[in-house]
Amino acid sequence: MAKRDIRFFNTTGPCNPDMHYMLPPEERLVGAQLHRYISDQLYWVLHAPRQTGKTTFLQSWARELNGAGEVAACYVTVETCQGVSEPEKAMPTICAGIQAWAQATNLPVPTTEGKPYHFQLGDILRKWSALVAPKPLIVLFDEVDVLEGEAMISFLRQLRDGFADRRVGIFPISIVLVGMRDLKDYITKSKGGIEPNPGSPFNIKEDSAVLSNFHNEDIAKLFAQRTAENGQQITQEALDYVYEQSQGQPWIVNSLFKRATMRILEQDSTETVTLDHIKEARQQIILARETHLDALAYRLEDPRIRKVMETLMTGEPDMQLADSEGFRLTLDLGLVTIVNGTPQVANPIYREVLARQMTYGPQLAIPQPAWEWQKNDGTLDMDRLLREFQKFWQRHSEIWEQKSDYTEAFPHLLLMAFLQRITNGGGQIDREYAAGRGRLDLAVEFNKQFYIIEVKIIHYYDSPDTVKEEGLEQIRAYRDKIAPLASAYLVIFDRRPKAQQLPWNERVKWEEEGGVTVLGC
């Protein structure tokens, strides 16, 4: 394919340097020594969240190896085996993938006749090693973690069985297994949750490498490719905002740039990309719920992940969180990260999308307000809105909570759903939440005005006065950081059993404390 005069930012599938702006993905490999894996004939594992560049790296590396002419490199995806636990179905599919790559790259095509499934993969790799000799064979297996149960065990066992004989003409000298999770995790899954022992069917890996996110300078270098091709510039504050919102997640970075340069501005435009363009791109991404974000939101149906997100949303300490399978899964998926020892959602865009997903059901169930929620000047009447929320909480919270999948985070989610129902289309809500913070912070922006809201919970072990004083200190600090002149509201939900027995006129409160409106619910 001829190289295009003007490339574009890619968000669908692997990157192609002739069509897409891209950075060499191998530069983001952490814990990998590519040349040594070949020279020392080693097997290794690469894991990273989806759409971070794993497949781009594998296909790029395979092209590089084959182009050098010293080895024969094969890229095979086992994604077509997703959900297949029967090895008699999975092994022929994987072997067909090997044959398809061989045909597509003009390499000799190995056959699979006459072998039962539990020898079929090993047999085709031996035949192929002989066919490509005197070149050594390198095999790059992508999406390995889609295999399940006995199919996974058979796959790994056949690779291990050939490991001792690996050499030119006999068996692949180097193999990499690539997926979202480390090898130990999907062996454990395949064995019904049992931890692998030293005799597990793939105890021969040299390293477990990861693919990191972009750094600040990577994002600047990526856009600089467009500047070099058509002269379009981008402001530094726009670049900084891209990093802030994405935390370097490659798909988000490319998506922000793509929307700014191909939808908000024309594809051949040379107008400078500004902070406003990137902010508009961010909002479009969130509202469009593109496949990448939708797939992450879908993960909330998993009770293990839902429990982790609830802990982050409430900000309550949980000593068992880090040891849970759900937490390890959210890390592998790239949903959650650890910053300064604190678990939190990986970036602000994920934080917004996940919060919207968790509040989507209640939001649809909340009726369109019949009362005036805007002032005559078009700004939000936040006092009226929150007083109406107190009424709504009084009338509906007990029944709705019984139907909710969330318990601890129910007050937070219902308040956010109520706010989202009002501000949709006319404003936005920025949210900050992380484990151990003990609160949820919201910055509502409507018609260029900010409103700061903090949510706190009184538990059975808390003192109401202590919770209020702590909340007042926290919301003032948050307001100073976001918008020092904004109206501030501290919303406190008393979840103590004895408080639930009080009449509503004693539970619902409204008072002013040093420039902050304090609501009791």
SULPE-V916809 format. One record per pair of residues at least 24 apart in sequence whose ideal C-beta (glycine too) atoms are under 8 Angstrom apart, sorted by sequence separation. I is the first residue (numbers start at 1). J is the second residue. D is the distance in Angstrom with one decimal. If there is no record, write none. Layout:
i = (I | I)
j = (J | J)
d = (D | D)
This chain:
i = (74 | 107 | 108 | 216 | 219 | 257 | 302 | 305 | 312 | 454 | 468 | 28 | 76 | 92 | 95 | 99 | 107 | 177 | 183 | 256 | 259 | 304 | 305 | 419 | 467 | 75 | 91 | 95 | 98 | 102 | 182 | 255 | 256 | 259 | 366 | 389 | 392 | 416 | 452 | 490 | 492 | 494 | 34 | 74 | 91 | 94 | 98 | 216 | 219 | 302 | 452 | 488 | 489 | 490 | 492 | 494 | 25 | 29 | 74 | 92 | 177 | 305 | 308 | 412 | 464 | 488 | 489 | 490 | 491 | 492 | 493 | 25 | 88 | 91 | 95 | 214 | 219 | 232 | 256 | 389 | 488 | 489 | 490 | 492 | 87 | 91 | 98 | 218 | 255 | 305 | 452 | 464 | 487 | 489 | 491 | 25 | 26 | 74 | 87 | 136 | 137 | 156 | 222 | 226 | 312 | 452 | 25 | 136 | 214 | 216 | 222 | 312 | 438 | 439 | 450 | 38 | 74 | 121 | 135 | 139 | 144 | 146 | 213 | 215 | 245 | 252 | 312 | 385 | 441 | 450 | 22 | 26 | 121 | 134 | 137 | 138 | 141 | 144 | 145 | 152 | 153 | 213 | 214 | 219 | 223 | 241 | 299 | 385 | 419 | 441 | 452 | 454 | 456 | 458 | 462 | 25 | 26 | 72 | 133 | 134 | 137 | 138 | 139 | 140 | 141 | 143 | 144 | 145 | 152 | 213 | 214 | 222 | 226 | 238 | 255 | 308 | 365 | 439 | 443 | 451 | 452 | 453 | 454 | 456 | 457 | 458 | 460 | 24 | 118 | 122 | 126 | 133 | 136 | 137 | 138 | 139 | 140 | 141 | 142 | 143 | 145 | 212 | 213 | 214 | 238 | 242 | 299 | 309 | 450 | 451 | 452 | 453 | 454 | 455 | 456 | 457 | 458 | 459 | 460 | 117 | 121 | 122 | 125 | 136 | 138 | 139 | 141 | 142 | 152 | 153 | 213 | 232 | 235 | 237 | 238 | 241 | 245 | 255 | 296 | 385 | 441 | 449 | 451 | 452 | 453 | 454 | 455 | 456 | 458 | 459 | 460 | 15 | 120 | 121 | 136 | 140 | 152 | 153 | 230 | 232 | 234 | 235 | 237 | 241 | 362 | 415 | 451 | 453 | 455 | 457 | 458 | 66 | 118 | 119 | 122 | 129 | 130 | 147 | 214 | 231 | 232 | 233 | 234 | 235 | 238 | 296 | 443 | 476 | 11 | 118 | 122 | 129 | 130 | 145 | 150 | 230 | 232 | 233 | 234 | 235 | 238 | 415 | 443 | 476 | 14 | 15 | 98 | 129 | 145 | 148 | 149 | 160 | 163 | 232 | 251 | 458 | 472 | 475 | 13 | 14 | 129 | 144 | 148 | 160 | 313 | 362 | 380 | 472 | 17 | 129 | 147 | 159 | 160 | 380 | 412 | 443 | 126 | 156 | 157 | 160 | 411 | 472 | 14 | 126 | 156 | 157 | 309 | 313 | 468 | 125 | 156 | 411 | 432 | 472 | 125 | 380 | 471 | 153 | 358 | 122 | 309 | 373 | 408 | 223 | 468 | 358 | 362 | 366 | 362 | 366 | 369 | 430 | 368 | 369 | 74 | 296 | 300 | 359 | 363 | 358 | 359 | 362 | 366 | 293 | 297 | 362 | 90 | 293 | 296 | 297 | 300 | 359 | 360 | 363 | 296 | 300 | 359 | 363 | 297 | 72 | 91 | 293 | 297 | 82 | 90 | 94 | 355 | 359 | 89 | 382 | 72 | 74 | 76 | 78 | 79 | 83 | 84 | 85 | 87 | 91 | 286 | 71 | 72 | 74 | 76 | 77 | 78 | 79 | 82 | 84 | 85 | 86 | 87 | 90 | 91 | 285 | 289 | 356 | 380 | 70 | 71 | 72 | 73 | 74 | 75 | 76 | 77 | 78 | 81 | 83 | 85 | 86 | 90 | 71 | 72 | 73 | 74 | 76 | 77 | 78 | 81 | 85 | 87 | 286 | 380 | 71 | 73 | 75 | 79 | 84 | 87 | 91 | 282 | 286 | 379 | 380 | 78 | 87 | 379 | 78 | 378 | 380 | 382 | 81 | 286 | 379 | 380 | 65 | 62 | 355 | 415 | 78 | 352 | 62 | 352 | 355 | 61 | 352 | 351 | 351 | 58 | 348 | 351 | 411 | 58 | 411 | 249 | 55 | 54 | 345 | 344 | 345 | 247 | 344 | 343 | 344 | 316 | 342 | 343 | 313 | 342 | 343 | 314 | 342 | 41 | 252 | 313 | 314 | 339 | 342 | 310 | 313 | 249 | 252 | 310 | 311 | 38 | 47 | 249 | 310 | 314 | 247 | 306 | 310 | 313 | 38 | 247 | 306 | 309 | 313 | 246 | 247 | 249 | 245 | 245 | 246 | 386 | 244 | 245 | 382 | 386 | 382 | 394 | 411 | 321 | 394 | 393 | 43 | 318 | 58 | 315 | 317 | 390 | 314 | 315 | 316 | 317 | 43 | 58 | 313 | 315 | 316 | 390 | 312 | 315 | 317 | 312 | 315 | 316 | 312 | 315 | 387 | 54 | 311 | 315 | 397 | 41 | 315 | 41 | 314 | 313 | 393 | 390 | 44 | 46 | 50 | 43 | 44 | 45 | 46 | 47 | 49 | 386 | 390 | 41 | 42 | 43 | 44 | 45 | 46 | 47 | 48 | 41 | 43 | 44 | 45 | 47 | 386 | 43 | 47 | 383 | 38 | 47 | 38 | 47 | 37 | 45 | 45 | 37 | 316 | 185 | 314 | 283 | 185 | 181 | 182 | 181 | 180 | 180 | 57 | 54 | 53 | 43 | 52 | 45 | 43 | 44 | 47 | 52 | 43 | 44 | 45 | 46 | 47 | 48 | 43 | 44 | 45 | 46 | 47 | 48 | 42 | 44 | 45 | 46 | 48 | 42 | 44 | 46 | 40 | 37 | 33 | 32 | 31 | 31 | 32 | 31 | 30 | 31 | 29 | 30 | 29 | 30 | 29 | 30 | 28 | 29 | 28 | 28 | 25 | 28 | 28 | 23 | 23 | 52 | 53 | 23 | 52 | 23 | 51 | 52 | 22 | 49 | 51 | 21 | 21 | 21 | 21 | 9 | 9 | 7 | 7 | 7 | 6 | 5 | 6 | 21 | 21 | 11 | 51 | 50 | 11 | 10 | 11 | 9 | 50 | 9 | 11 | 9 | 10 | 9 | 8 | 9 | 8 | 9 | 8 | 8 | 6 | 6 | 11 | 11 | 52 | 49 | 50 | 49 | 50 | 47 | 49 | 48)
j = (98 | 131 | 132 | 240 | 243 | 281 | 326 | 329 | 336 | 478 | 492 | 53 | 101 | 117 | 120 | 124 | 132 | 202 | 208 | 281 | 284 | 329 | 330 | 444 | 492 | 101 | 117 | 121 | 124 | 128 | 208 | 281 | 282 | 285 | 392 | 415 | 418 | 442 | 478 | 516 | 518 | 520 | 61 | 101 | 118 | 121 | 125 | 243 | 246 | 329 | 479 | 515 | 516 | 517 | 519 | 521 | 53 | 57 | 102 | 120 | 205 | 333 | 336 | 440 | 492 | 516 | 517 | 518 | 519 | 520 | 521 | 54 | 117 | 120 | 124 | 243 | 248 | 261 | 285 | 418 | 517 | 518 | 519 | 521 | 117 | 121 | 128 | 248 | 285 | 335 | 482 | 494 | 517 | 519 | 521 | 56 | 57 | 105 | 118 | 167 | 168 | 187 | 253 | 257 | 343 | 483 | 57 | 168 | 246 | 248 | 254 | 344 | 470 | 471 | 482 | 71 | 107 | 154 | 168 | 172 | 177 | 179 | 246 | 248 | 278 | 285 | 345 | 418 | 474 | 483 | 56 | 60 | 155 | 168 | 171 | 172 | 175 | 178 | 179 | 186 | 187 | 247 | 248 | 253 | 257 | 275 | 333 | 419 | 453 | 475 | 486 | 488 | 490 | 492 | 496 | 60 | 61 | 107 | 168 | 169 | 172 | 173 | 174 | 175 | 176 | 178 | 179 | 180 | 187 | 248 | 249 | 257 | 261 | 273 | 290 | 343 | 400 | 474 | 478 | 486 | 487 | 488 | 489 | 491 | 492 | 493 | 495 | 60 | 154 | 158 | 162 | 169 | 172 | 173 | 174 | 175 | 176 | 177 | 178 | 179 | 181 | 248 | 249 | 250 | 274 | 278 | 335 | 345 | 486 | 487 | 488 | 489 | 490 | 491 | 492 | 493 | 494 | 495 | 496 | 154 | 158 | 159 | 162 | 173 | 175 | 176 | 178 | 179 | 189 | 190 | 250 | 269 | 272 | 274 | 275 | 278 | 282 | 292 | 333 | 422 | 478 | 486 | 488 | 489 | 490 | 491 | 492 | 493 | 495 | 496 | 497 | 53 | 158 | 159 | 174 | 178 | 190 | 191 | 268 | 270 | 272 | 273 | 275 | 279 | 400 | 453 | 489 | 491 | 493 | 495 | 496 | 105 | 157 | 158 | 161 | 168 | 169 | 186 | 253 | 270 | 271 | 272 | 273 | 274 | 277 | 335 | 482 | 515 | 51 | 158 | 162 | 169 | 170 | 185 | 190 | 270 | 272 | 273 | 274 | 275 | 278 | 455 | 483 | 516 | 55 | 56 | 139 | 170 | 186 | 189 | 190 | 201 | 204 | 273 | 292 | 499 | 513 | 516 | 55 | 56 | 171 | 186 | 190 | 202 | 355 | 404 | 422 | 514 | 60 | 172 | 190 | 202 | 203 | 423 | 455 | 486 | 170 | 200 | 201 | 204 | 455 | 516 | 59 | 171 | 201 | 202 | 354 | 358 | 513 | 171 | 202 | 457 | 478 | 518 | 172 | 427 | 518 | 201 | 406 | 171 | 358 | 422 | 457 | 273 | 518 | 409 | 413 | 417 | 414 | 418 | 421 | 482 | 421 | 422 | 128 | 350 | 354 | 413 | 417 | 413 | 414 | 417 | 421 | 349 | 353 | 418 | 147 | 350 | 353 | 354 | 357 | 416 | 417 | 420 | 354 | 358 | 417 | 421 | 356 | 132 | 151 | 353 | 357 | 143 | 151 | 155 | 416 | 420 | 151 | 444 | 135 | 137 | 139 | 141 | 142 | 146 | 147 | 148 | 150 | 154 | 349 | 135 | 136 | 138 | 140 | 141 | 142 | 143 | 146 | 148 | 149 | 150 | 151 | 154 | 155 | 349 | 353 | 420 | 444 | 135 | 136 | 137 | 138 | 139 | 140 | 141 | 142 | 143 | 146 | 148 | 150 | 151 | 155 | 137 | 138 | 139 | 140 | 142 | 143 | 144 | 147 | 151 | 153 | 352 | 446 | 138 | 140 | 142 | 146 | 151 | 154 | 158 | 349 | 353 | 446 | 447 | 146 | 155 | 447 | 147 | 447 | 449 | 451 | 151 | 356 | 449 | 451 | 138 | 138 | 431 | 491 | 155 | 429 | 140 | 430 | 433 | 140 | 431 | 431 | 432 | 140 | 430 | 433 | 493 | 142 | 495 | 334 | 142 | 142 | 433 | 433 | 434 | 337 | 434 | 434 | 435 | 408 | 434 | 435 | 406 | 435 | 436 | 408 | 436 | 136 | 347 | 408 | 409 | 434 | 437 | 406 | 409 | 346 | 349 | 407 | 408 | 136 | 145 | 347 | 408 | 412 | 346 | 405 | 409 | 412 | 138 | 347 | 406 | 409 | 413 | 347 | 348 | 350 | 347 | 348 | 349 | 489 | 348 | 349 | 487 | 491 | 489 | 504 | 521 | 435 | 508 | 508 | 159 | 435 | 176 | 433 | 435 | 508 | 433 | 434 | 435 | 436 | 163 | 178 | 433 | 435 | 436 | 510 | 433 | 436 | 438 | 434 | 437 | 438 | 435 | 438 | 510 | 178 | 435 | 439 | 521 | 166 | 440 | 167 | 440 | 440 | 521 | 519 | 174 | 176 | 180 | 174 | 175 | 176 | 177 | 178 | 180 | 517 | 521 | 173 | 174 | 175 | 176 | 177 | 178 | 179 | 180 | 174 | 176 | 177 | 178 | 180 | 519 | 177 | 181 | 517 | 173 | 182 | 174 | 183 | 174 | 182 | 183 | 176 | 457 | 328 | 457 | 428 | 332 | 329 | 332 | 332 | 332 | 333 | 211 | 211 | 211 | 202 | 211 | 205 | 204 | 205 | 208 | 213 | 205 | 206 | 207 | 208 | 209 | 210 | 206 | 207 | 208 | 209 | 210 | 211 | 206 | 208 | 209 | 210 | 212 | 207 | 209 | 211 | 206 | 206 | 207 | 207 | 207 | 208 | 209 | 209 | 209 | 210 | 209 | 210 | 210 | 211 | 211 | 212 | 211 | 212 | 212 | 213 | 211 | 214 | 218 | 214 | 218 | 249 | 250 | 221 | 250 | 222 | 250 | 251 | 222 | 249 | 251 | 222 | 223 | 225 | 226 | 222 | 226 | 225 | 226 | 229 | 229 | 229 | 230 | 254 | 257 | 251 | 292 | 292 | 254 | 254 | 255 | 254 | 295 | 255 | 258 | 257 | 258 | 258 | 258 | 261 | 261 | 262 | 262 | 267 | 267 | 268 | 290 | 292 | 334 | 332 | 333 | 333 | 334 | 332 | 334 | 334)
d = (6.5 | 7.6 | 6.3 | 7.7 | 5.6 | 7.9 | 7.5 | 6.3 | 7.3 | 6.4 | 6.4 | 6.9 | 6.0 | 7.0 | 5.8 | 7.9 | 6.2 | 7.7 | 6.7 | 4.8 | 5.4 | 6.2 | 5.7 | 6.3 | 6.3 | 6.0 | 4.3 | 6.3 | 5.9 | 7.1 | 5.1 | 7.5 | 6.5 | 6.7 | 7.4 | 6.4 | 6.3 | 7.1 | 6.1 | 5.5 | 6.8 | 6.6 | 7.2 | 5.2 | 7.6 | 6.0 | 7.7 | 5.1 | 7.9 | 7.6 | 4.5 | 6.8 | 7.2 | 7.2 | 6.8 | 7.3 | 4.2 | 7.3 | 7.1 | 6.7 | 7.7 | 7.9 | 6.6 | 5.0 | 7.7 | 4.6 | 4.8 | 4.8 | 4.7 | 5.6 | 4.9 | 7.9 | 4.5 | 4.5 | 4.9 | 7.8 | 7.0 | 6.8 | 7.0 | 5.0 | 7.0 | 7.9 | 7.0 | 6.9 | 5.3 | 5.4 | 6.8 | 7.0 | 5.6 | 7.2 | 6.2 | 6.8 | 7.3 | 6.3 | 6.5 | 5.2 | 6.0 | 7.8 | 6.4 | 7.8 | 8.0 | 7.2 | 6.8 | 7.7 | 6.6 | 6.7 | 3.7 | 4.8 | 7.7 | 7.8 | 7.9 | 6.4 | 7.5 | 6.8 | 6.4 | 6.6 | 7.5 | 7.8 | 7.4 | 4.8 | 4.5 | 7.5 | 7.9 | 6.2 | 7.9 | 7.5 | 6.3 | 7.9 | 7.8 | 3.7 | 6.9 | 7.4 | 6.5 | 6.2 | 7.8 | 6.4 | 6.8 | 6.2 | 3.3 | 6.4 | 8.0 | 6.4 | 3.9 | 5.7 | 6.2 | 5.6 | 6.4 | 7.5 | 7.7 | 7.7 | 4.9 | 7.7 | 6.8 | 6.3 | 7.5 | 6.4 | 6.6 | 6.0 | 5.5 | 7.2 | 4.4 | 6.9 | 7.7 | 7.8 | 6.9 | 7.1 | 4.6 | 5.7 | 7.3 | 3.3 | 7.8 | 7.3 | 6.7 | 5.6 | 7.0 | 7.9 | 7.8 | 5.9 | 7.9 | 5.9 | 7.0 | 7.7 | 7.5 | 7.3 | 7.6 | 7.0 | 7.8 | 7.5 | 5.6 | 4.0 | 6.8 | 3.6 | 7.8 | 6.7 | 5.0 | 4.9 | 5.2 | 5.2 | 4.9 | 6.1 | 5.1 | 7.7 | 5.5 | 6.0 | 5.6 | 5.9 | 6.8 | 8.0 | 3.9 | 5.3 | 4.5 | 4.8 | 5.3 | 5.1 | 5.0 | 5.4 | 4.5 | 6.1 | 4.9 | 7.2 | 4.4 | 7.4 | 6.2 | 4.4 | 7.6 | 7.7 | 6.5 | 7.8 | 7.8 | 5.6 | 6.7 | 6.6 | 6.4 | 7.9 | 4.8 | 5.2 | 5.7 | 7.7 | 7.1 | 6.1 | 5.0 | 7.6 | 7.9 | 7.0 | 7.9 | 7.0 | 8.0 | 7.5 | 6.2 | 6.7 | 6.4 | 7.4 | 7.9 | 7.4 | 7.8 | 6.9 | 4.0 | 7.5 | 6.8 | 5.1 | 6.7 | 7.0 | 4.8 | 7.0 | 6.9 | 7.8 | 7.1 | 6.2 | 7.2 | 5.5 | 5.9 | 6.6 | 7.8 | 7.0 | 5.6 | 7.3 | 5.2 | 7.5 | 5.8 | 5.0 | 7.2 | 4.5 | 4.2 | 5.3 | 6.8 | 6.1 | 4.8 | 7.9 | 8.0 | 7.2 | 5.1 | 5.6 | 7.5 | 7.8 | 7.7 | 6.1 | 7.1 | 7.2 | 7.9 | 6.4 | 4.8 | 6.3 | 7.1 | 6.9 | 4.6 | 4.6 | 7.9 | 5.6 | 4.5 | 7.4 | 5.5 | 5.5 | 4.9 | 6.7 | 5.2 | 7.1 | 5.9 | 5.9 | 7.7 | 4.4 | 5.4 | 7.3 | 6.4 | 5.7 | 7.5 | 8.0 | 7.6 | 6.9 | 7.8 | 6.2 | 7.4 | 6.6 | 7.3 | 7.5 | 5.3 | 7.9 | 6.6 | 7.9 | 4.1 | 5.8 | 6.9 | 5.7 | 5.5 | 5.7 | 4.1 | 8.0 | 6.2 | 7.4 | 7.6 | 6.0 | 4.1 | 6.9 | 7.6 | 7.5 | 5.7 | 7.1 | 7.9 | 5.6 | 7.0 | 7.9 | 6.8 | 5.4 | 7.9 | 7.8 | 6.5 | 7.5 | 6.5 | 6.2 | 5.7 | 6.1 | 7.5 | 7.8 | 7.8 | 6.6 | 7.6 | 6.5 | 6.7 | 5.1 | 4.2 | 5.5 | 7.8 | 3.8 | 4.7 | 7.6 | 5.8 | 8.0 | 6.4 | 7.7 | 6.8 | 6.3 | 5.6 | 4.8 | 7.9 | 5.3 | 7.1 | 6.4 | 3.9 | 5.2 | 7.9 | 4.0 | 7.7 | 4.8 | 3.9 | 7.8 | 3.9 | 7.1 | 6.2 | 6.0 | 7.4 | 7.4 | 4.6 | 7.0 | 6.6 | 6.3 | 7.3 | 7.4 | 7.3 | 4.3 | 5.3 | 6.6 | 6.6 | 5.5 | 7.3 | 7.0 | 6.9 | 7.9 | 7.1 | 4.1 | 4.1 | 6.9 | 3.6 | 6.9 | 4.7 | 7.4 | 7.5 | 6.6 | 7.3 | 6.9 | 7.1 | 7.0 | 5.1 | 5.3 | 4.4 | 4.9 | 4.8 | 5.5 | 4.3 | 5.4 | 5.9 | 6.8 | 6.0 | 6.3 | 7.0 | 7.3 | 7.0 | 7.8 | 6.7 | 6.9 | 5.1 | 5.9 | 5.7 | 5.3 | 7.8 | 5.5 | 4.2 | 5.3 | 6.7 | 6.7 | 5.8 | 5.5 | 3.8 | 8.0 | 6.6 | 6.0 | 6.8 | 7.0 | 6.3 | 7.5 | 5.4 | 6.2 | 5.0 | 6.6 | 4.7 | 6.6 | 7.3 | 4.9 | 6.5 | 6.2 | 8.0 | 5.4 | 6.4 | 7.8 | 7.7 | 5.9 | 7.5 | 7.9 | 7.1 | 6.5 | 5.7 | 7.7 | 4.7 | 7.2 | 7.0 | 4.1 | 5.6 | 7.5 | 6.9 | 5.8 | 7.0 | 7.2 | 7.4 | 7.4 | 7.4 | 3.5 | 6.7 | 6.8 | 6.7 | 5.4 | 4.4 | 8.0 | 6.0 | 8.0 | 5.0 | 5.7 | 7.9 | 6.7 | 8.0 | 5.2 | 7.7 | 7.8 | 5.3 | 4.2 | 6.8 | 5.7 | 7.5 | 7.6 | 7.5 | 7.9 | 5.8 | 5.4 | 6.4 | 6.1 | 6.3 | 4.4 | 5.4 | 6.5 | 4.0 | 7.1 | 7.8 | 7.3 | 5.5 | 7.9 | 7.9 | 6.5 | 5.1 | 6.7 | 6.0 | 7.0 | 5.4 | 6.0 | 7.3 | 6.8 | 5.0 | 7.0 | 6.2 | 6.2 | 7.8 | 7.3 | 6.6 | 7.6 | 5.9 | 7.0 | 5.1 | 7.9 | 6.5 | 7.7 | 5.1 | 6.6 | 6.2 | 5.3 | 6.7 | 7.8 | 7.5 | 5.5 | 6.5 | 7.8 | 5.9 | 3.7 | 6.6 | 5.4 | 4.8 | 7.1 | 5.4 | 5.7 | 5.2 | 8.0 | 5.7 | 6.4 | 7.4 | 7.2 | 6.3 | 5.0 | 6.5 | 7.8 | 5.8 | 6.2 | 6.5 | 8.0 | 7.0 | 7.5 | 7.1 | 6.0 | 7.7 | 6.1 | 4.2 | 6.0 | 4.7 | 5.4 | 5.1 | 4.6 | 5.7 | 7.0 | 6.0 | 7.4 | 7.8 | 7.5 | 6.1 | 5.9 | 7.8 | 5.6 | 7.3 | 7.0 | 5.0 | 5.3 | 7.9 | 5.0 | 6.4 | 4.8 | 7.4 | 7.6 | 7.0 | 6.6 | 6.7 | 6.9 | 8.0 | 7.6 | 4.6 | 5.2 | 6.5 | 6.7 | 5.9 | 5.8 | 8.0 | 5.3 | 5.3 | 5.4 | 5.7 | 6.6 | 6.9 | 5.5 | 4.8 | 7.0 | 7.8 | 7.8 | 5.5 | 6.4 | 4.6 | 4.6 | 4.9 | 6.2 | 3.8 | 4.0 | 7.4 | 7.0 | 7.3 | 8.0 | 7.8 | 6.5 | 6.7 | 8.0 | 6.8 | 7.4 | 6.4 | 5.7 | 6.8 | 3.7 | 4.3 | 6.3 | 6.3 | 5.6 | 4.9 | 7.7 | 7.4 | 6.2 | 5.3 | 5.3 | 7.9 | 4.7 | 7.6 | 6.7 | 7.5 | 7.8 | 7.5 | 5.9 | 7.1 | 5.4 | 6.3 | 5.3 | 5.8 | 6.8 | 7.4 | 7.6 | 8.0 | 4.0 | 5.9 | 7.8 | 4.5 | 5.9 | 7.9 | 7.8 | 7.4 | 7.7 | 6.7 | 5.5 | 7.4 | 5.6 | 8.0 | 7.8 | 6.0 | 5.5 | 7.3 | 5.1 | 5.9 | 4.9 | 4.5 | 7.3 | 7.7 | 5.8 | 4.4 | 7.6 | 4.0 | 6.7 | 6.8 | 7.6 | 7.7 | 6.4 | 7.1 | 7.5 | 6.9 | 7.4 | 7.4 | 7.0 | 6.9 | 7.4 | 5.6 | 7.2 | 7.1 | 2.8 | 7.7)
